């Protein structure tokens, strides 16, 4: 099946977003944010992921990234697969998760709707990568990513959202280092 959005330039810089199934607000607990941040850090160190901007929202994530190994599709596939398994396990094992039963039911329901999913599905399957071809487009996407929590009404200043590279652009790399 052909899709409109693909990784055509294997060494290109891409803007990508992906969301949880049904846009479920999962990333509302510190522990869940940490799973994503650790996964991104691992991919940077071990898989050749270069991250130039990011923002983790309650139900989705935005990234500007490049694969130094010229395999952006494989990188995102592995990242989503690993984080999916890790997030499901973390939710299942979290004794403080008040929505555990409901969350797991929703992920199982989403998995049953897809013939290629064995049990539970955490992420939506589409990624819609957009290659960034010049500085103007890169700056537009960085602004979009950093202003996402402001537009959503979570903060009034982009640097106040803890899980955003807006902080990195203000010389604060306490959450995640980025490539500049």
Secondary structure, 3 states (H helix, E strand, C coil): CCCCCCCCCCCCCEEEEEEEHHHCCCCCCHHHHHHHHHHHHHHHHHCCEEEEEEEECCCEEEEEEEECCCCHHHHHHHHHHHHHHHHHHHHHHCCCCCCHHHHHHHHHHHHHCCCCCCCCCCECCCCCCEECCCHHHHHHHHHHHHHHHHHCCCCCCHHHCCCECCCHHHCCCCCCCCCC
